[in-house]
C-alpha cells in the first residue's frame, strides 16, 4: 500500500496494477499493418526484473511497452512467455502469448536472451501466425538462425506431423540495428540508444515515443549521458541498478567487473537528476545482501524525484 500511495500523485500519468502499423520503413525497420484498440493508450509491464541469479520470484529481464493494445517487448529473459500469460490474465490482453511477435534486444547476454526460443516457439504452438520480429545488435541474426536449427526436429514434426499447425508462425525476421530510429509504426517510434556494458562491442537501451508517453529502458549499462539525453524529462525511465552497500561487500575482482558493466545507486541518482524522469523504475536490481528498501534509500539520497522498486508484473 505504501508504494501505491506514493504513485497516486502521478495519476493519470500512471495506472498501477498489481500482477497483474502501417509503419514507415527506414533502416532496420519493419513494415506491416496492425489493427489496434486506440482506447488504451500506453502502459509499461515488467515481465521480468531479475538478473542471472536464479531468483524464483523474478524472471529474467523483459519489459513490455503496450500501446493501443499492441505489445513491444524489450529483451527475452527466462520466463518471459509465462509472465506475459499472467499479465494477460490480469487485464493486459495484448500480452496473450499468440500476440507476442516483436522484441528489441539490448545485448546478447544469456539472461536477456534465454527466453528467445520460448518466445519463438510457444506463441506459435498456441497458433501465432505472424513471424517473430527480432531487433538487436550484431550477432542477433546468427543467434536466431542457430535457435531455429536447434529446434528443427520439433518444427518439422509440428508442421509435417498430425498437428494442424501453421507454417509461418515459427519463422524469424531478424534485423541487426545501429543507433537511431530502428522501428516506426502508427503507435510508436523506437530509437536505439548506444550504451556501454562491460566489453560488449554493441549494447543498447531503447526510447519508445508514443502519442501520450515517452518510455526509456536502459538495458544493462554503466552510467550513460546518452540515456540522460534519451530521457530528458521522459515519463518513465526503467533503469538497472546495484546497491552501493552490497557492492562494498563484493570481492575486488567482482567490483571491477560490476563497475565496468552496471550502474550503482549513487550513480543512478546523479543520472536521474540530470535525466528528470517523471518516474524512475528500478529493475535488474543487484542487492548482494542489501534490501529493496535500502536500495531505494540509496537512490533517494541523491535523487529527489519519484522512484519505485520494480517487481515482476508491475504495470505503470
C-alpha positions in Angstrom: 0.0 0.0 0.0 2.9 2.4 0.7 4.1 2.0 -2.9 0.6 2.6 -4.2 0.1 5.7 -2.2 3.4 7.1 -3.5 2.2 6.6 -7.0 -1.2 8.2 -6.6 0.0 11.8 -7.3 1.1 10.7 -10.8 -2.4 9.7 -11.9 -3.3 9.9 -14.7 0.4 9.6 -15.7 0.4 6.1 -14.3 -2.0 3.3 -13.8 -0.6 0.8 -11.3 -1.9 -2.7 -11.5 -0.8 -5.5 -9.1 0.2 -8.6 -11.0 -1.2 -8.4 -12.7 1.0 -0.5 -38.3 1.4 0.9 -41.1 5.0 1.6 -40.4 7.3 3.9 -42.3 10.2 1.8 -43.5 13.7 3.1 -42.8 17.0 1.3 -42.0 16.3 -1.8 -39.9 12.5 -1.1 -39.6 9.7 -3.5 -40.4 6.7 -2.6 -42.5 3.3 -4.3 -41.7 -0.2 -3.4 -40.8 -1.7 -3.5 -37.3 -5.3 -3.4 -36.1 -5.2 -1.6 -32.7 -7.5 -0.6 -29.9 -7.0 3.1 -29.7 -8.8 3.4 -26.4 -6.0 2.0 -24.2 -3.0 4.4 -24.5 0.4 3.4 -23.3 1.3 1.1 -20.4 4.5 -0.4 -19.3 4.5 -4.0 -17.9 7.6 -5.5 -16.1 7.6 -9.1 -17.3 11.0 -9.8 -15.7 13.1 -7.8 -13.3 15.7 -10.3 -12.4 19.4 -10.9 -13.0 21.4 -14.1 -13.8 20.7 -15.1 -10.2 18.0 -17.9 -10.2 15.5 -16.0 -8.1 12.2 -17.9 -8.2 10.3 -14.6 -7.6 11.9 -12.8 -10.6 12.0 -13.8 -14.2 14.9 -12.7 -16.4 14.9 -9.2 -17.8 11.9 -8.4 -20.0 9.8 -5.3 -20.4 6.6 -4.8 -22.4 5.6 -1.4 -23.7 1.9 -1.8 -24.6 0.5 0.8 -26.9 -3.1 0.8 -28.0 -3.4 -2.9 -27.5 -0.1 -3.9 -29.2 2.9 -5.2 -27.2 6.5 -4.2 -27.9 9.0 -6.3 -25.9 12.4 -5.4 -24.7 14.6 -8.4 -24.0 13.6 -12.0 -23.5 14.8 -13.3 -20.2 13.8 -16.7 -18.9 10.1 -17.0 -18.1 9.0 -14.3 -20.5 6.1 -16.1 -22.1 4.6 -17.4 -18.8 4.9 -13.9 -17.3 3.2 -12.5 -20.4 0.4 -15.0 -20.0 0.0 -14.0 -16.3 -0.2 -10.3 -17.4 -2.8 -11.2 -20.0 -4.9 -13.0 -17.3 -4.6 -9.9 -15.2 -6.1 -7.5 -17.7 -3.4 -6.8 -20.4 -4.8 -8.8 -23.4 -2.0 -7.5 -25.7 0.3 -9.9 -23.8 -1.7 -13.0 -24.6 1.1 -15.3 -25.9 -0.2 -15.7 -29.5 0.1 -11.9 -29.9 3.8 -11.7 -29.0 5.6 -11.1 -32.3 8.2 -8.4 -31.8 11.1 -8.0 -29.5 14.0 -5.5 -29.2 17.2 -6.9 -27.7 19.5 -4.7 -25.6 22.5 -7.1 -25.9 23.2 -10.8 -26.2 24.0 -11.8 -22.6 22.2 -15.1 -21.8 20.0 -13.7 -19.0 18.5 -11.3 -21.6 18.1 -13.9 -24.4 17.5 -17.4 -22.8 13.7 -16.8 -23.3 14.1 -16.4 -27.1 13.3 -20.0 -28.0 10.3 -19.8 -25.8 9.2 -16.5 -27.4 9.8 -18.0 -30.9 8.1 -21.4 -30.4 5.4 -21.2 -27.6 3.3 -18.5 -29.2 3.5 -20.4 -32.5 2.4 -23.6 -30.8 -0.5 -21.5 -29.5 -1.4 -20.5 -33.1 0.5 -17.3 -33.7 0.7 -17.0 -37.5 3.0 -13.9 -37.8 6.8 -14.5 -37.8 8.7 -13.2 -34.8 10.4 -9.9 -35.5 13.7 -9.6 -33.6 15.7 -6.4 -33.5 19.1 -6.4 -31.9 22.9 -5.9 -32.1 25.3 -7.6 -34.4 25.1 -11.4 -33.8 21.3 -11.4 -33.4 20.7 -13.0 -36.9 23.2 -15.7 -36.2 21.7 -16.4 -32.8 18.2 -16.7 -34.2 19.4 -18.9 -37.1 21.1 -21.3 -34.6 17.9 -21.4 -32.5 15.7 -22.3 -35.4 18.2 -25.0 -36.4 18.4 -26.4 -32.9 14.6 -26.9 -32.9 14.4 -28.2 -36.4 13.1 -31.6 -35.3 10.3 -30.0 -33.2 9.3 -27.7 -36.0 9.2 -30.4 -38.7 7.1 -32.7 -36.5 4.6 -30.0 -35.7 4.3 -28.9 -39.4 4.6 -32.3 -41.1 3.0 -34.5 -38.4 -0.6 -34.8 -37.1 -0.7 -31.3 -35.6 -2.8 -28.9 -37.7 0.0 -26.3 -37.2 0.5 -23.3 -39.4 3.8 -23.0 -41.4 4.6 -19.3 -40.7 4.5 -18.5 -37.0 7.8 -20.2 -36.3 9.7 -18.0 -38.7 12.0 -15.2 -37.7 12.7 -11.9 -39.3 16.0 -10.8 -37.6 17.2 -7.2 -38.1 20.6 -6.1 -36.8 20.4 -2.5 -35.8 22.6 0.6 -35.3 21.9 3.6 -33.2 19.0 5.9 -34.1 15.4 5.1 -35.1 15.1 1.4 -35.7 11.3 1.0 -35.9 8.3 3.2 -36.5 4.6 2.4 -36.9 1.3 4.2 -36.2 1.7 3.5 -32.4 5.4 4.2 -31.6 8.8 5.3 -32.7 11.6 3.2 -31.3 15.1 4.6 -31.0 18.2 2.5 -30.2 20.5 4.3 -27.7 24.1 3.0 -27.6 25.3 2.3 -24.1 28.5 0.7 -22.5 28.2 -2.6 -20.9 31.3 -4.4 -19.8 33.3 -5.1 -23.1 30.3 -5.8 -25.4 31.0 -4.2 -28.7 27.3 -3.3 -29.0 24.7 -2.8 -26.3 21.6 -0.6 -26.5 18.9 1.0 -24.5 15.6 1.9 -26.1 13.4 5.0 -26.2 9.7 4.5 -27.0 7.9 7.6 -28.1 4.1 7.2 -28.4 1.3 9.8 -28.7 0.9 10.1 -24.9 4.2 8.9 -23.3 8.0 8.6 -23.7 9.4 5.5 -22.1 13.2 4.8 -21.9 14.6 1.3 -21.0 18.3 1.3 -20.1 19.2 -2.3 -20.6 22.4 -3.3 -18.8 24.9 -0.4 -18.8 27.3 1.9 -17.0 26.0 5.4 -16.4 25.4 6.9 -19.8 24.9 10.5 -20.9 23.1 9.0 -23.9 20.4 7.6 -21.6 20.2 11.1 -20.0 19.6 12.7 -23.4 17.2 10.0 -24.5 15.0 10.6 -21.4 15.3 14.4 -21.0 12.1 14.6 -18.9 10.6 11.3 -20.1 7.5 9.9 -18.4 9.1 6.6 -17.3 12.8 5.7 -17.1 13.4 2.0 -16.4 17.0 1.6 -15.3 19.2 -1.2 -14.0 21.0 -0.6 -10.6 23.1 -2.2 -7.9 23.4 -1.4 -4.2 26.3 0.6 -3.0 26.3 -1.2 0.3 26.1 -4.6 -1.4 28.9 -3.6 -3.8 31.2 -2.8 -0.8 30.9 -6.5 0.3 31.9 -7.9 -3.1 35.4 -9.2 -3.9 37.7 -6.9 -5.7 37.6 -8.8 -9.0 33.8 -8.7 -9.0 33.9 -5.0 -8.0 36.0 -4.3 -11.1 33.5 -6.2 -13.3 30.4 -4.6 -11.9 31.8 -1.1 -12.0 32.5 -1.6 -15.8 29.2 -3.2 -16.5 26.5 -1.7 -14.3 25.2 1.4 -12.5 25.4 2.0 -8.8 22.6 3.5 -6.8 24.6 6.7 -6.3 25.4 6.9 -10.0 21.8 6.3 -10.9 20.7 9.1 -8.6 23.0 11.5 -10.3 21.9 10.3 -13.8 18.2 10.6 -12.9 18.7 14.1 -11.5 20.0 15.1 -15.0 17.5 13.0 -16.9 14.5 14.2 -15.0 12.1 11.3 -15.5 8.6 11.7 -14.0 9.0 8.2 -12.7 12.2 6.2 -12.2 11.6 2.4 -12.1 14.4 0.2 -10.8 14.9 -3.2 -12.4 17.7 -5.8 -12.8 18.5 -4.9 -9.2 21.7 -6.4 -7.7 21.4 -6.3 -3.9 24.1 -8.6 -2.6 22.6 -8.8 0.9 21.0 -5.3 0.9 17.2 -4.9 0.9 14.8 -3.3 -1.6 14.1 -0.5 1.0 17.8 0.0 1.4 18.4 0.3 -2.3 15.5 2.8 -2.7 17.1 4.8 0.2 20.4 4.9 -1.6 18.8 6.2 -4.8 16.7 8.8 -2.9 19.7 10.1 -1.1 20.7 11.8 -4.4 17.5 11.9 -6.4 14.5 14.0 -5.4 12.1 12.6 -8.0 9.7 9.6 -7.8 11.3 6.2 -7.7 9.9 2.7 -7.3 11.4 -0.7 -6.9 10.2 -2.8 -9.9 8.7 -6.2 -9.4 7.6 -8.8 -12.0 4.1 -8.0 -13.3 4.0 -4.4 -12.1 2.1 -2.2 -14.6 2.6 1.5 -15.0 
